[in-house]
Amino acid sequence: MGYTIRVMLTTNRKDLLRMRLRQIRVEKGVRQADLAALLGKQQSYVAKIESGEKTLGFIEVLDICRVLRHNPTALVRELMR
């Protein structure tokens, strides 16, 4: 697989991850400010994640899933499709 394709796949998964986390948050009726407070962060932290300004690490994804009570395994499966 060429470099360009790998970059596209990675970028698409990053976009999908942030969009899916936002969708999960909205479906559960959680505001950005509420999620941030539960994570011990500022609202701007969540806004930057959702806008793509901040890249998430694996542990951060797990923390967000825990707070939103969403199974991280299910999220990973979605990203691997």
DOLOKOL-719069 format. One record per residue: residue in three letters; x, y, z of N, C-alpha, C in turn. Coordinates in steps of 0.001 Angstrom, whole numbers, plus 500000, padded with zeros to 6 digits. Example, Ala and Ser with C-alpha at 12.3 -4.5 7.8 and 13.67 -1.06 7.14 Angstrom:
ALA513190494310507800512300495500507800513200496700507800 SER512850497750507080513670498940507140512900500030507870 
//
This chain:
MET500856498824500000500000500000500000500895501229500000 GLY500637502163499133501458503361499022501237504334500165 TYR502192505240500317502139506237501386500860507064501326 THR500480507519500148499289508368499993498037507648500461 ILE497897506397500108496713505629500516496700505453502030 ARG497871505141502619497942504982504075497568506278504783 VAL498061507409504284497733508701504883496242508962504769 MET495657508659503611494220508870503425493426508000504387 LEU493808506730504544493096505845505458493199506347506887 THR494387506768507276494593507286508629493767508545508839 THR493809509458507886493056510704508003491568510413508071 ASN491089509523507229489671509192507237489252508595508580 ARG490091507747509162489767507155510456489778508216511551 LYS490716509148511481490760510227512476489496511068512389 ASP489093511403511163487864512172510967486659511384511452 LEU486617510109511104485509509255511524485453509160513045 LEU486603509029513687486656508943515143486081510202515781 ARG486532511349515354486033512586515992484554512808515695 MET484122512473514473482702512629514140481845511660514946 ARG482354510442515095481587509424515844481510509777517325 LEU482611510260517900482577510660519311481599511815519523 ARG481571512749518585480608513857518686479186513320518592 GLN478957512419517650477622511842517474477183511117518747 ILE478060510353519345477739509636520579477387510638521676 ARG478188511689521798477936512724522816476554513350522624 VAL476252513731521382474969514381521084473808513424521329 GLU473943512167520886472878511175521088472570510966522568 LYS473572511102523401473380510915524841472952512203525540 GLY472806513271524768472336514538525323473350515232526220 VAL474623515022525948475689515614526753476254516813526010 ARG476295517956526677476869519158526074478397519086526130 GLN479046519835525263480512519888525279481024520273526661 ALA480407521268527258480849521747528574480711520659529636 ASP479645519877529542479435518794530517480474517691530348 LEU480738517317529092481756516303528827483115516790529324 ALA483429518024529027484713518582529467484830518541530987 ALA483784518924531684483813518922533147484029517512533688 LEU483370516537533083483534515148533522484951514642533275 LEU485610515209532279486984514834531960488009515680532723 GLY487519516705533433488420517607534139489135518564533201 LYS488482518912532109489078519782531079488176520988530842 GLN488662521908530037487872523061529611486996522671528420 GLN485923523412528199485026523150527076485785523245525755 SER486753524130525687487518524306524451488277523030524070 TYR488630522218525050489302520932524798488405520040523934 VAL487145519934524318486192519104523560485934519730522189 ALA485798521042522148485563521722520870486720521474519903 LYS487940521516520408489111521291519546489177519847519054 ILE488775518918519887488719517520519460487711517374518325 GLU486527517911518539485445517745517564485698518499516264 SER486467519576516324486762520331515108487982519784514369 GLY488708518891515016489898518330514391491171519091514699 GLU491081520122515529492278520889515897493192520100516824 LYS492618519184517603493398518379518536493281516912518141 THR494429516250518085494464514817517808494347514066519125 LEU493554513030519116493339512235520325494316511081520444 GLY494755510835521651495511509633521949494551508528522361 PHE495059507313522396494227506157522716493599506270524104 ILE494384506683525093493879506796526469492785507859526547 GLU492938508938525793491902509978525772490597509425525193 VAL490696508622524163489496507999523581488824507102524619 LEU489630506317525325489078505449526377488393506274527460 ASP489003507383527862488408508242528889487073508817528433 ILE487015509257527181485771509815526645484698508726526579 CYS485067507546526116484104506437526070483595506100527464 ARG484488506093528434484086505772529819483071506799530320 VAL483384508070530126482497509135530599481149509091529890 LEU481165508786528592479921508727527818479228507368527930 ARG479855506452528664479319505100528837479068504418527493 HIS480103504488526678480057503844525362481180502814525309 ASN480881501658524768481846500572524690482947500926523690 PRO484192501077524159485274501425523241485542500338522203 THR485267499102522536485452498003521578484530498177520389 ALA483303498594520638482351498839519556482833499984518672 LEU483387500999519306483910502148518544485068501723517645 VAL485969500918518176487111500434517375486615499588516211 ARG485633498746516456485072497923515357484525498806514245 GLU483838499874514622483309500793513604484425501405512768 LEU485520501748513426486637502388512719487386501419511818 MET487272500139512095487996499136511319487223498652510097 ARG485998499085509929485199498663508763485775499219507487 
//
